């Protein structure tokens, strides 16, 4: 009886080991897989951006440069590991422009992909989502914001006083076609998506508070993307009165990695 027990234990042990090995090897990536980034920012914020990608935990391959065009090259300052599961590892690359030329950007720059250069001498063109970079001069900055706060629940606000008489006629935010059901904005306590918020006439020295709520359902794959969203307040001529920003990192954790990679591969987006 004891021999049968030992034999059964051995079979179960081998089966468990085999199951663990299968689980470990079941999902892996041959090439770095970059997440989708939806960023709308002024040029000055290019030096404070993060790029996220999934790679094999045994790979030493890392990006060191992203070339968007002849005007913009982003260098990788450092790479950190955010999470991992099995052979999959989620990496965060901090990037900054290679020169100050981007500060004199004269036209809005839009791009969805870049050429990435790796430390092993290889290069590839990879999708990055959608980036919109505005010239710094396009932001009027007619508001002196003196406080800003945000919470992990996706809410935040900024407040200050206007520098001159101004009438705010409308407000907008980044990527409304993708996020119309996920973003709520209020100016001085009134929702900008409803009626009655505008026109908002303010005199020099009047207070202005802009509050937002950015939430995606737990079962929505959009939460796995990275966001830098811009809230813009516009005057009656459509000029920007001021802008505020929402920064939301990917809510992609170890338990999501395998399903995310499989979903991307099924859509044909293995990189």
C-alpha positions in Angstrom: 0.0 0.0 0.0 2.9 2.3 0.9 4.5 1.7 -2.5 1.3 2.6 -4.4 1.1 5.8 -2.3 4.7 6.8 -3.1 4.1 6.0 -6.8 0.9 8.1 -6.9 2.7 11.0 -5.1 5.4 10.9 -7.7 2.9 11.0 -10.6 1.2 13.9 -9.0 4.5 15.7 -8.4 5.5 15.3 -12.0 2.1 16.4 -13.3 2.3 19.5 -11.1 5.8 20.3 -12.3 4.6 19.8 -15.9 1.6 22.0 -15.4 3.8 24.7 -13.9 6.2 24.4 -16.9 3.3 24.6 -19.3 1.9 27.7 -17.5 5.3 29.3 -17.6 5.9 28.7 -21.3 2.3 29.1 -22.4 2.5 32.8 -23.3 5.6 34.6 -24.3 6.6 37.4 -26.7 9.3 37.1 -29.3 9.6 40.8 -29.8 9.0 43.7 -27.3 5.2 44.5 -27.4 4.6 48.3 -26.9 1.4 49.3 -25.2 -0.9 52.0 -26.6 -0.1 55.5 -25.5 -2.6 58.3 -25.9 -0.7 61.5 -25.2 -1.6 65.1 -25.9 0.9 67.5 -24.4 2.8 70.8 -25.0 6.4 70.4 -26.2 7.8 71.2 -22.8 6.3 68.0 -21.4 8.2 65.8 -23.8 11.0 65.6 -21.3 8.8 63.9 -18.7 7.2 61.0 -20.6 7.1 57.2 -20.1 6.8 54.4 -22.7 5.6 51.0 -21.7 6.2 47.6 -23.3 6.1 43.9 -22.5 9.1 41.7 -23.1 10.5 38.3 -22.2 11.9 38.3 -18.7 15.0 36.4 -19.9 15.8 38.9 -22.6 18.5 41.6 -22.1 17.2 43.5 -25.1 16.3 47.1 -24.3 15.5 50.2 -26.3 17.9 53.1 -26.1 16.4 55.5 -28.7 13.1 56.3 -30.5 13.2 58.3 -33.7 9.9 59.9 -34.6 11.2 62.0 -37.6 14.2 64.2 -38.4 13.0 66.8 -35.8 12.4 64.5 -32.9 14.4 61.8 -31.3 13.7 60.5 -27.8 16.5 58.9 -25.8 15.9 56.4 -23.0 17.2 57.5 -19.7 16.4 54.3 -17.8 14.2 51.3 -17.8 12.3 50.0 -14.8 10.3 46.8 -14.3 6.7 47.5 -13.3 5.3 43.9 -13.0 5.9 40.3 -14.3 4.1 37.0 -14.6 5.7 33.8 -16.0 8.0 34.8 -18.8 6.3 38.2 -19.3 7.6 41.4 -17.9 6.1 44.9 -18.1 8.8 47.6 -18.5 8.6 51.3 -18.2 11.1 53.4 -20.2 11.7 57.0 -19.2 12.5 59.1 -22.3 13.6 62.6 -23.1 14.3 64.5 -26.3 17.9 64.4 -27.7 18.1 68.2 -28.0 16.2 71.4 -27.2 15.1 71.8 -30.8 11.6 70.5 -29.8 11.0 73.6 -27.7 10.8 75.7 -30.9 8.3 73.5 -32.5 6.2 75.7 -34.8 3.4 73.3 -35.8 1.5 70.6 -33.9 3.3 67.2 -34.3 1.2 64.0 -34.6 2.5 60.5 -34.8 1.4 56.9 -34.2 4.7 55.0 -34.5 8.4 55.4 -34.2 11.6 53.6 -35.1 13.1 52.0 -32.0 16.8 51.2 -31.7 17.8 48.4 -29.3 21.0 47.8 -27.4 21.7 44.6 -29.5 22.1 46.7 -32.6 18.7 45.9 -34.1 15.9 48.4 -35.0 12.2 48.2 -35.7 9.2 50.4 -36.5 6.7 50.0 -33.6 3.1 51.3 -33.0 2.9 53.6 -30.0 -0.8 54.6 -30.0 -1.4 58.3 -30.8 0.7 61.3 -29.8 -0.2 65.0 -30.2 2.5 67.5 -29.4 1.6 71.2 -29.4 4.0 74.2 -29.7 4.5 75.8 -26.3 3.4 79.2 -27.7 -0.1 77.9 -28.4 -0.9 77.9 -24.7 -2.0 81.3 -23.5 -1.7 80.6 -19.8 -4.3 83.3 -18.7 -4.8 81.5 -15.4 -2.5 81.5 -12.4 -3.1 78.0 -10.9 -1.9 77.9 -7.4 -2.9 74.3 -6.4 -3.4 71.0 -8.1 -4.4 67.6 -6.7 -5.2 64.2 -7.9 -6.2 60.8 -6.5 -5.7 57.2 -7.5 -9.5 57.0 -8.0 -9.2 59.0 -11.2 -10.3 62.4 -9.8 -8.5 65.6 -9.6 -8.7 69.4 -9.6 -6.7 72.6 -10.1 -7.6 76.1 -8.9 -6.3 79.6 -9.2 -7.2 83.1 -10.4 -7.4 84.6 -13.9 -4.8 87.2 -14.9 -7.1 89.3 -17.0 -10.8 89.6 -18.0 -11.8 86.6 -20.0 -14.9 84.8 -21.3 -14.6 81.0 -21.4 -16.9 79.8 -24.2 -16.1 76.1 -24.3 -13.9 73.3 -23.0 -12.5 70.2 -24.6 -10.3 67.2 -23.8 -8.1 64.8 -25.7 -9.4 61.9 -27.8 -13.1 62.4 -27.2 -13.9 59.8 -29.8 -12.2 57.2 -27.6 -13.0 58.5 -24.2 -16.4 60.3 -24.3 -17.8 57.8 -21.8 -14.8 58.0 -19.4 -14.1 61.7 -18.8 -16.2 64.2 -16.8 -15.0 67.9 -16.5 -16.5 70.7 -14.4 -15.6 74.4 -14.4 -16.4 76.2 -11.1 -18.6 73.3 -10.2 -20.7 73.1 -13.4 -20.3 70.2 -15.8 -18.9 71.4 -19.1 -20.7 68.5 -20.9 -24.1 69.8 -19.9 -26.0 73.0 -20.6 -25.4 76.2 -18.6 -21.7 76.0 -18.1 -20.8 78.6 -20.7 -20.2 81.3 -21.4 -18.3 81.7 -18.2 -17.3 85.4 -17.8 -14.5 86.0 -15.3 -12.9 89.3 -14.2 -9.2 89.7 -13.4 -8.6 88.1 -10.0 -11.7 85.9 -10.1 -11.3 82.3 -9.0 -11.4 79.4 -11.4 -11.4 75.7 -10.5 -11.3 72.9 -13.0 -12.2 69.4 -11.8 -12.1 66.1 -13.6 -13.1 62.5 -13.2 -11.4 59.9 -15.4 -12.7 56.4 -14.9 -12.7 53.2 -17.0 -14.7 50.1 -16.1 -12.7 47.2 -14.6 -13.6 45.0 -17.6 -12.6 47.6 -20.2 -9.3 46.9 -22.0 -8.8 50.7 -22.5 -7.5 50.7 -18.9 -4.4 48.9 -20.1 -3.4 52.0 -22.2 -1.3 54.9 -21.0 -2.8 58.4 -21.0 -1.6 62.0 -20.9 -4.8 64.0 -21.6 -5.1 67.7 -22.0 -8.2 69.7 -20.8 -8.4 73.0 -22.7 -10.5 76.0 -21.9 -11.3 78.1 -25.0 -12.4 81.7 -25.4 -15.0 83.0 -27.8 -12.4 83.1 -30.7 -11.5 79.5 -30.0 -8.1 80.4 -28.5 -6.8 78.4 -25.6 -7.2 80.3 -22.3 -5.4 77.6 -20.3 -4.8 73.9 -20.2 -4.7 71.2 -17.5 -3.5 67.7 -17.7 -4.6 64.2 -16.7 -1.9 61.6 -16.3 -3.0 58.0 -16.0 -0.6 55.1 -16.1 -1.6 51.7 -17.5 -3.6 49.6 -15.0 -2.0 46.5 -16.3 -0.8 44.2 -13.5 0.7 40.7 -13.3 -2.6 38.9 -13.4 -3.5 40.7 -16.7 -0.3 40.2 -18.7 -1.1 36.8 -20.2 -4.6 37.7 -21.3 -3.4 41.1 -22.7 -0.7 39.5 -24.8 -3.1 36.9 -26.2 -5.7 39.6 -27.0 -3.0 41.7 -28.9 -1.8 38.6 -30.8 -5.4 37.7 -31.8 -5.8 41.3 -33.2 -2.5 40.9 -35.1 -0.7 43.4 -32.9 2.2 41.2 -31.6 4.6 44.1 -31.4 
